[in-house]
Amino acid sequence: MEKKLTREEKATQTRARLLKCAEELFIDRGFVKTTISQIIKRAGLGYGTAYVYFKNKDELFVELLDELMGQFYDVAERSFVPKSVTEAAECIKEQVGMFLTLAQKEHQLMRVLKEARGASIVIDQRWSEIREQFIHRISVDISYAQSNGLASRHLDPELIARGWFYANEMFMWECVTGECRYSIAQLREQLTDIYMNGLYIK
């Protein structure tokens, strides 16, 4: 006999179905042309049921964005405790490569994000919050390198972290849209060289 789902299990399934249908439509039609009605219809749900979980498509996309960013956070949160400048360079190079490779792999939803930021204040604000989380994490790594005598102490960790993230973000969007003229290997090597030469002690 098939086990009857609990109310919580049904709710989890319904929420997952809405998110799956939303992702499919966003990728297929883009953010602007997708409506909450289309998402609800594809999910085969009633309006009353759907609105219990998400009031509009902005909320749906923010949920998808947070799920996607979990993968990027995993890259940013990788252990960074180098004992030498050479070891730091290898760690940073690996992070840059993983960050850009992931963006390229998830280019469909990332393209929707690029469009959505220009159409939704809510989503643009969420991206700004996400950006600040990355910048904070980078500044923590810089502070570690400074306190362990690997990086120049006179440089402001947050300022450098902000500049470093913006450089990576610019190339990330180019990788997502297919406009980048450089390979990820080139970007990983040369961006890391610039960063290391400016921040770290030789």
RATAHU-V517894 format. One line per field, one symbol per residue. ss: DSSP state (H for helix, E for strand, C for the rest). psi: psi as a letter, one per 40 degrees, with the letter a starting at -180 (. if undefined). burial: + if it has 9 or more other C-alpha atoms within 8 Angstrom, else -. A space follows every 10 residues. Layout:
ss=???
psi=???
burial=???
This chain:
ss=CCCCCCHHHH HHHHHHHHHH HHHHHHHHHC CCCCCHHHHH HHHCCCHHHH HHHCCCHHHH HHHHHHHHHH HHHHHHCCCC CCCCHHHHHH HHHHHHHHHH HHHHHCHHHH HHHHHHHHHC HHHHHHHHHH HHHHHHHHHH HHHHHHHCCC ECCCCCHHHH HHHHHHHHHH HHHHHHHCCC CCCHHHHHHH HHHHHHHHHE CC
psi=hhhhiidddd dddddddddd ddddddddei ddehiddddd ddefiidddd eddhdidddd dddddddddd ddddddeihg fieidddddd dddddddddd dddddfdddd dddddddeeh dddddddddd dddddddddd ddddddeeed iheeihdddd dddddddddd ddddddeeeh eiiddddddd dddddddddi h.
burial=---------+ ----+-+++- +++-+++-++ ++-+----++ +-+-+----+ +--+--++++ +++++----- -++-++---- -+--+-+++- ++++++++++ ++++-++-++ +++-+++--+ --++-++--- ---+++++++ +++++++--+ ++----++-+ ++-++--+-- ++-++++--+ ---+--+++- -+--+++-++ +-
